[in-house]
């Protein structure tokens, strides 16, 4: 960012700017992020060994994939074992909504992840049918199509319940993230309790 004051002028204040902008690291910054996260140098070098000569721009995308995998591993450590493909997609989706989830109570993230996994499993089943993919197909990165997800609430009887719960859960998570956990600790805990109850119903 070359001119912070210009960006503040556009967005109104630093907080709004941080909320609206996404930082994508350069190649060098991405390598530093990998190093800071403890990603072994061999894991990065296999990008070129496994894929040969990558087209222009692909290198950085693969490096972002390594960072995403490291984030998922970090956020999944407390659950024991290594995450499978469904768990990886679920953790990635939750990180996308909440940021780093490793600081949240384990009982909370475990309950939320169960709902995410149930929804994503149902979503993938429909996506596989629509795109004529095999039953064991998983995308490298999952981008949830709002139209398909909304259709699951209305037109797919097998997935209506979990989809409605998923939408409601995301609304509640957004409300939770808006609460200042330091200055509104009681309200923050009440919202966590509400979410746990929603997840277990």
Protein Blocks (a to p, Z undefined) as FASTA:
>chain_A
ZZlmlmmmmnopamlmmmmpccdddfklmmmmmmmnopafklmmmmmmmnopadehklmm
mmmmmmmmmmmmmmmmmngpaddfklmmmmmmmmmmnopaklpcfklmmmmmmmmmmmmm
mmmmmmmmmnopafkbccfbdcddfklmmmmmmmmmklmmmmmmmmmmmmmmmmmmmpcf
klmmmlmmmmmmmmmmmmmZZ
